[in-house]
Amino acid sequence: MSFQDDPKPKAPFENLGRKLDQGIGHASRTIEQESEKMIAYLNDEVVPAIRSNSTKAVRIASEKLSKLAEYMEKHGEKPADK
């Protein structure tokens, strides 16, 4: 029997290949599950918080601009009489 006909030398490499496939398969499933959790967290927690804070900031800016407009109307230059 020659070296090429002997099935034993191939067995360690075949086992290694199977173990690598299993490990990579497990890792990819884990990454996919964790990615789904992260996307759900972003959609459920982060996006609403950003929207809420953005809305609050726009309201505050609106109030400040309104006060500025009132100030400018009260303290602005009076038109010169012609």
N, CA, C and O of each residue as an XYZ file, in Angstrom:
328
protein
N       0.832     -1.174      0.000
C       0.000      0.000      0.000
C       0.884      1.248      0.000
O       1.839      1.338      0.771
N       0.568      2.190     -0.851
C       1.381      3.394     -0.943
C       0.842      4.469     -0.006
O      -0.224      4.315      0.589
N       1.591      5.557      0.115
C       1.228      6.685      0.974
C      -0.098      7.301      0.529
O      -0.906      7.704      1.366
N      -0.324      7.375     -0.782
C      -1.532      8.000     -1.302
C      -2.776      7.136     -1.069
O      -3.883      7.670     -0.999
N      -2.619      5.833     -0.950
C      -3.755      4.939     -0.750
C      -4.146      4.814      0.721
O      -5.240      4.343      1.033
N      -3.278      5.224      1.607
C      -3.517      5.077      3.034
C      -4.469      6.180      3.530
O      -4.132      7.359      3.432
N      -5.650      5.820      4.058
C      -6.619      6.835      4.494
C      -6.239      7.538      5.794
O      -6.774      8.611      6.072
N      -5.348      6.985      6.592
C      -5.010      7.568      7.882
C      -4.373      8.954      7.791
O      -4.747      9.814      8.589
N      -3.440      9.236      6.879
C      -2.855     10.582      6.853
C      -3.883     11.669      6.539
O      -3.701     12.816      6.950
N      -4.944     11.340      5.829
C      -5.951     12.351      5.500
C      -6.856     12.647      6.697
O      -7.370     13.760      6.814
N      -7.060     11.680      7.582
C      -8.020     11.812      8.675
C      -7.763     13.033      9.559
O      -8.724     13.738      9.866
N      -6.534     13.332      9.991
C      -6.339     14.510     10.844
C      -6.737     15.809     10.138
O      -7.289     16.715     10.762
N      -6.457     15.896      8.846
C      -6.809     17.112      8.107
C      -8.322     17.214      7.906
O      -8.893     18.304      7.950
N      -8.959     16.064      7.686
C     -10.414     16.071      7.542
C     -11.076     16.484      8.855
O     -12.030     17.263      8.866
N     -10.556     15.952      9.958
C     -11.103     16.326     11.268
C     -10.888     17.815     11.545
O     -11.771     18.498     12.063
N      -9.722     18.292     11.196
C      -9.425     19.712     11.388
C     -10.370     20.567     10.552
O     -10.873     21.585     11.028
N     -10.613     20.160      9.318
C     -11.539     20.888      8.446
C     -12.948     20.918      9.009
O     -13.622     21.947      8.970
N     -13.387     19.782      9.532
C     -14.730     19.721     10.135
C     -14.819     20.633     11.354
O     -15.796     21.360     11.532
N     -13.795     20.582     12.181
C     -13.792     21.421     13.387
C     -13.783     22.909     13.015
O     -14.464     23.718     13.644
N     -13.009     23.255     11.995
C     -12.986     24.655     11.545
C     -14.349     25.070     11.002
O     -14.829     26.163     11.301
N     -14.972     24.209     10.209
C     -16.309     24.505      9.681
C     -17.311     24.703     10.810
O     -18.120     25.629     10.766
N     -17.264     23.844     11.816
C     -18.177     23.965     12.946
C     -17.926     25.268     13.714
O     -18.860     25.978     14.085
N     -16.658     25.557     13.940
C     -16.305     26.781     14.672
C     -16.717     28.037     13.921
O     -17.265     28.969     14.511
N     -16.458     28.061     12.639
C     -16.825     29.223     11.819
C     -18.337     29.345     11.716
O     -18.882     30.448     11.765
N     -19.011     28.210     11.574
C     -20.479     28.224     11.514
C     -21.077     28.762     12.804
O     -22.010     29.564     12.773
N     -20.542     28.323     13.936
C     -21.021     28.802     15.236
C     -20.748     30.295     15.386
O     -21.610     31.044     15.845
N     -19.568     30.719     15.005
C     -19.212     32.139     15.118
C     -20.116     33.000     14.244
O     -20.546     34.070     14.673
N     -20.408     32.555     13.038
C     -21.248     33.365     12.152
C     -22.678     33.441     12.686
O     -23.317     34.487     12.572
N     -23.194     32.351     13.269
C     -24.537     32.392     13.865
C     -24.560     33.350     15.056
O     -25.507     34.116     15.232
N     -23.513     33.296     15.862
C     -23.432     34.180     17.025
C     -23.363     35.639     16.593
O     -24.044     36.488     17.168
N     -22.556     35.934     15.596
C     -22.439     37.300     15.092
C     -23.778     37.782     14.551
O     -24.168     38.925     14.788
N     -24.476     36.930     13.835
C     -25.779     37.305     13.281
C     -26.780     37.590     14.398
O     -27.524     38.568     14.323
N     -26.806     36.753     15.427
C     -27.728     36.966     16.544
C     -27.398     38.253     17.300
O     -28.294     39.022     17.647
N     -26.124     38.481     17.549
C     -25.728     39.687     18.269
C     -25.999     40.944     17.443
O     -26.356     41.986     17.993
N     -25.829     40.846     16.130
C     -26.137     41.980     15.251
C     -27.620     42.318     15.312
O     -27.994     43.490     15.357
N     -28.463     41.290     15.314
C     -29.909     41.518     15.421
C     -30.269     42.180     16.742
O     -31.124     43.066     16.781
N     -29.618     41.754     17.831
C     -29.862     42.372     19.140
C     -29.438     43.838     19.133
O     -30.141     44.696     19.666
N     -28.290     44.118     18.530
C     -27.788     45.489     18.497
C     -28.706     46.386     17.668
O     -28.979     47.521     18.058
N     -29.178     45.892     16.543
C     -30.089     46.675     15.694
C     -31.393     46.943     16.446
O     -31.920     48.054     16.397
N     -31.905     45.943     17.131
C     -33.133     46.128     17.912
C     -32.916     47.167     19.008
O     -33.780     48.014     19.235
N     -31.780     47.112     19.685
C     -31.467     48.099     20.735
C     -31.407     49.507     20.153
O     -31.967     50.444     20.721
N     -30.729     49.650     19.022
C     -30.643     50.969     18.397
C     -32.028     51.495     18.031
O     -32.344     52.656     18.289
N     -32.847     50.644     17.433
C     -34.185     51.062     17.024
C     -35.100     51.341     18.207
O     -35.905     52.271     18.162
N     -34.985     50.541     19.269
C     -35.906     50.647     20.400
C     -35.474     51.666     21.452
O     -36.322     52.251     22.125
N     -34.178     51.886     21.602
C     -33.689     52.751     22.675
C     -33.010     54.026     22.177
O     -33.342     55.124     22.623
N     -32.078     53.881     21.270
C     -31.253     55.014     20.867
C     -32.021     55.991     19.979
O     -32.011     57.196     20.232
N     -32.679     55.488     18.955
C     -33.391     56.368     18.018
C     -34.468     57.181     18.729
O     -34.533     58.391     18.510
N     -35.326     56.578     19.577
C     -36.319     57.398     20.275
C     -35.692     58.467     21.176
O     -36.210     59.579     21.274
N     -34.583     58.132     21.828
C     -33.918     59.116     22.696
C     -33.382     60.285     21.877
O     -33.495     61.440     22.287
N     -32.808     59.989     20.740
C     -32.284     61.052     19.875
C     -33.424     61.926     19.377
O     -33.309     63.152     19.356
N     -34.514     61.306     18.979
C     -35.672     62.080     18.505
C     -36.211     62.966     19.612
O     -36.535     64.130     19.378
N     -36.308     62.427     20.802
C     -36.826     63.195     21.933
C     -35.924     64.386     22.232
O     -36.402     65.507     22.410
N     -34.630     64.140     22.287
C     -33.697     65.230     22.570
C     -33.676     66.255     21.444
O     -33.551     67.453     21.701
N     -33.794     65.803     20.210
C     -33.815     66.719     19.071
C     -35.052     67.603     19.123
O     -34.971     68.805     18.871
N     -36.185     67.017     19.448
C     -37.424     67.779     19.555
C     -37.302     68.826     20.649
O     -37.720     69.971     20.476
N     -36.733     68.432     21.762
C     -36.544     69.370     22.876
C     -35.629     70.517     22.450
O     -35.907     71.676     22.757
N     -34.554     70.207     21.752
C     -33.611     71.240     21.303
C     -34.284     72.201     20.329
O     -34.049     73.407     20.398
N     -35.107     71.696     19.432
C     -35.802     72.556     18.470
C     -36.779     73.476     19.206
O     -36.898     74.652     18.861
N     -37.470     72.957     20.202
C     -38.403     73.789     20.977
C     -37.660     74.901     21.719
O     -38.109     76.048     21.736
N     -36.542     74.566     22.320
C     -35.748     75.573     23.034
C     -35.246     76.635     22.052
O     -35.312     77.829     22.344
N     -34.751     76.210     20.905
C     -34.275     77.165     19.895
C     -35.414     78.059     19.429
O     -35.218     79.255     19.214
N     -36.593     77.491     19.274
C     -37.754     78.262     18.854
C     -38.096     79.338     19.886
O     -38.385     80.480     19.528
N     -38.061     78.972     21.149
C     -38.337     79.942     22.212
C     -37.296     81.057     22.212
O     -37.645     82.232     22.329
N     -36.032     80.700     22.083
C     -34.961     81.706     22.083
C     -35.093     82.645     20.891
O     -34.907     83.855     21.028
N     -35.412     82.096     19.727
C     -35.581     82.938     18.538
C     -36.782     83.865     18.686
O     -36.745     85.012     18.239
N     -37.833     83.375     19.305
C     -39.008     84.206     19.542
C     -38.662     85.367     20.462
O     -39.068     86.502     20.211
N     -37.914     85.091     21.527
C     -37.479     86.150     22.445
C     -36.554     87.139     21.743
O     -36.643     88.345     21.972
N     -35.676     86.638     20.900
C     -34.775     87.509     20.148
C     -35.570     88.420     19.220
O     -35.261     89.606     19.104
N     -36.579     87.883     18.567
C     -37.411     88.693     17.672
C     -38.130     89.792     18.457
O     -38.211     90.932     18.000
N     -38.653     89.449     19.639
C     -39.308     90.454     20.479
C     -38.326     91.551     20.884
O     -38.660     92.735     20.843
N     -37.123     91.155     21.273
C     -36.099     92.125     21.670
C     -35.757     93.052     20.510
O     -35.652     94.268     20.673
N     -35.588     92.454     19.342
C     -35.233     93.267     18.171
C     -36.354     94.240     17.833
O     -36.082     95.371     17.433
N     -37.606     93.826     17.985
C     -38.724     94.717     17.712
C     -38.762     95.869     18.705
O     -39.059     97.001     18.324
N     -38.467     95.598     19.973
C     -38.520     96.631     21.014
C     -37.325     97.577     20.958
O     -37.467     98.777     21.191
N     -36.161     97.041     20.651
C     -34.924     97.831     20.742
C     -34.310     98.149     19.370
O     -33.187     98.648     19.288
N     -35.019     97.871     18.348
C     -34.472     98.113     17.030
C     -34.460     99.592     16.708
O     -35.016    100.398     17.453
N     -33.833     99.950     15.610
C     -33.775    101.354     15.201
C     -35.159    101.834     14.816
O     -35.943    101.136     14.172
N     -35.415    103.032     15.231
C     -36.668    103.663     14.833
C     -36.447    104.265     13.451
O     -35.396    104.852     13.197
N     -37.398    104.132     12.576
C     -37.225    104.745     11.252
C     -37.126    106.251     11.377
O     -37.855    106.873     12.150
N     -36.240    106.814     10.629
C     -36.059    108.283     10.640
C     -37.226    108.953      9.953
O     -37.725    108.474      8.935
N     -37.661    110.079     10.527
C     -38.766    110.834      9.924
C     -38.252    111.559      8.713
O     -37.173    112.151      8.748
N     -39.007    111.520      7.647
C     -38.595    112.219      6.434
C     -39.423    113.414      6.224
O     -39.227    114.138      5.248
